[in-house]
Every structure is written in structure tokens, then in C-alpha cells.
Amino acid sequence: MGKIIAIANQKGGVGKTTTSVNLAASLGVLEKKVLLIDADPQANATSGLGIDVEEVELGTYQLFEDSIAPEECIQKTSSPNLDIIPAHIDLVAIEIELVDQDARESMLKKAITPLKELYDFILIDCAPSLGLLTLNALTASDSVVIPIQCEYFALEGLGKLLNTIKSVQKIHNNKLDIEGLLLTMYDSRLRLSNQVVEEVQKHFGEMVFDTIIQRNVRLSEAPSYGESIINYDAGSKGASNYLSLAHEIIKKNS
């Protein structure tokens, strides 16, 4: 029985999609069967794995619509053991379309729960907002990974996200757990980066992953080639960081 993990933070630019794509690819390389669901209308996880967003006909939008079997939305990727349910810009409309639906927060859960039988891990790349798409992802998930960039204002908005998680736990999904806080974009030369690491570890202790994702040029380049960092440059710092995170998550869930 697989585990569903949302990668969420309503702040943009914190490394959500980078984490979703590269953690999924790393888990796949470590011989876990993985499904990545792109629940962000920007569809960066989709293009980051080499899929032409314009050509996506079946994807996350259809999952929410509940118009076809979820298996029909799944595509193989060039990464070992990694499948994806891609996104398209039409996903933007779903928030408006769901407004009048009954149990609108549970549409994604209903669609993907049966897929847990087929995969070891299902990762959901969330949109950078706390709207209905993200609420659906949190309601459908067993746990959430929260990326936090090692920069000024890192903790800004974190309180708001943790409150949202609390209310999802209370109202929609009492089993939702925090898988961990992930420090991203770390630059050991910067005093600020080191201060953020200290502050987050001091405030959140055990909740913080041991793995820290460092700033890495190869990591930034990989998406423009439609590849995960594992496919693009397996010897890079970025690849070893995400493999280390994957090991940590496997160990935590074994």
C-alpha cells in the first residue's frame, strides 16, 4: 500500500517543483515505484520531466472532473520506475468549477486513493497558493513535505501554512502528518543561509530533515532539458542531495 505525500508551500520559488521532480526520480532510482501528480496549473513538473504541456490531453484536470478512470491519466517518464499524471494550463479553471460541488475538497482523494495499490509513493506537486487545488492535495495525502528556502523571509508564511494543515487535519483529514521540513537553496558561504538553518532547526527540531538541498547550477539547468537531476547529472551535488532525501524518506517509512 503506497504513501501519498504532498509537496506544499504557498510561497513561490522555494523549490517545490524541483523537490517534487527530483525526489520522485530519486525514489525511482532506489527501486521504489513512484507516481508524480502535477497539481500546479503552471505545469512545471510536467515540462521538467520532458512532457510537452501543450500536448497533454488527459491529466490532473480530468482527475478532478472525475470524468475518466485515473489510470488513463498516467504517463510513463524516461526516469526509471517513475510515472506522472501531467498538468495543463486548463487546471486553472478547476478552482472555479469546483466551487459549487459537494465535498469539493475530497475530489482528488476520491480519484487517487485506488492508485495507492499500484505505487510505493505518490507525490503531489502543489500550486503556490492555499486554494482549492492545494486543499484537495492535503486532503488526499498521508503527509506533507514543506520546502523552506534558506533566504530572508524564509519563515514568513510558514505559520499560515501550518495553520492550514491544522485545519485540514481537523476538518478533512485527521491522518495528515508532516513528513518533514526541507531546507532548500542553501549556500554555505552565506551567513544568512546558516542563520536560517539554525533558526528552523531550533524552532522545529525533529521535524526538519537532516538532508539540506544546496544551491546547485546543474539543479537549475536540468528542467530546461526536461530531465530530473538524476538523469541530467547523476554526479552533481543536487543529485546526491535528493538521493540522500529519498533514503531518509524510505528509512522513515520502512
Sequence and secondary structure as in RCSB ss.txt:
>XXXX:A:sequence
MGKIIAIANQKGGVGKTTTSVNLAASLGVLEKKVLLIDADPQANATSGLGIDVEEVELGTYQLFEDSIAPEECIQ
KTSSPNLDIIPAHIDLVAIEIELVDQDARESMLKKAITPLKELYDFILIDCAPSLGLLTLNALTASDSVVIPIQC
EYFALEGLGKLLNTIKSVQKIHNNKLDIEGLLLTMYDSRLRLSNQVVEEVQKHFGEMVFDTIIQRNVRLSEAPSY
GESIINYDAGSKGASNYLSLAHEIIKKNS
>XXXX:A:secstr
  EEEEE  SSSSSSHHHHHHHHHHHHHHTT  EEEEEE TT HHHHHTT  GGG  SSHHHHHHT S GGGG E
E SSTTEEEE   GGGGGHHHHHTTSTTGGGHHHHHHGGGGGT SEEEEEE SSSSHHHHHHHHH SEEEEEEES
STTTTTTHHHHHHHHHHHHHHT TT EEEEEEEEEE TT HHHHHHHHHHHHHHGGGEEEEEEE  HHHHHGGGG
T  HHHH TTSHHHHHHHHHHHHHHHHT 
